[in-house]
Amino acid sequence: MAQESSWDADEALTAVYTAHYTSLVRLGALLLRDTGSAEEIVQDAFVAMHARWHRLRDPHKALAYLRTAVVNRCRSRQRHLVVVDKHTPRTLPDEPSAEHAALRTVETDRVIDAMRTLPEKQRTVMVLRYYGDLSEAEIADAMGISRGSVKSHAARATKSLRQVLEQSR
């Protein structure tokens, strides 16, 4: 490295890189316990040094500069990971998978097709009960029939739907 002061940034950093890259990555990996992140940090340190080579007062101290840069960047990465960990939800919300949604759509289509086979009054009772979330009294008022008729239509519709859905499997 005696001639390093007369070298340009490319030549000098190529020599430093060849001689010390592995030891700098090892240093970063020991600090972070992650070789991939250590490699990124060392690469970033070399890139930053290349950009500032003309400002380096003593090119013989390039290795010391790189070590300091690697240590500081590793500390910064560790602080970042602490903050990320602090703000990461501890439990992930229960969300159905895409496959579950697709299967549910298929099942919904089967039920709708089965509903189309019902007589009009039975279909109306089922829609008002399960889609409209109405009580038997509210359904009776809406349809102008007795509560007993609502129960009767609902029971027949349930039986018919069960049969149609079991046959379509």
Secondary structure, DSSP 4 states (H G I P E B T S, - for coil): -TTGGGS-HHHHHHHHHHHHHHHHHHHHHHHHS-HHHHHHHHHHHHHHHHHTGGG-S-GGGHHHHHHHHHHHHHHHHHHHHHHHHHHS-SS------HHHHHHHHHHHHHHHHHHHTS-HHHHHHHIIIIIS---HHHHHHHHTS-HHHHHHHHHHHHHHHHHHHHHT-
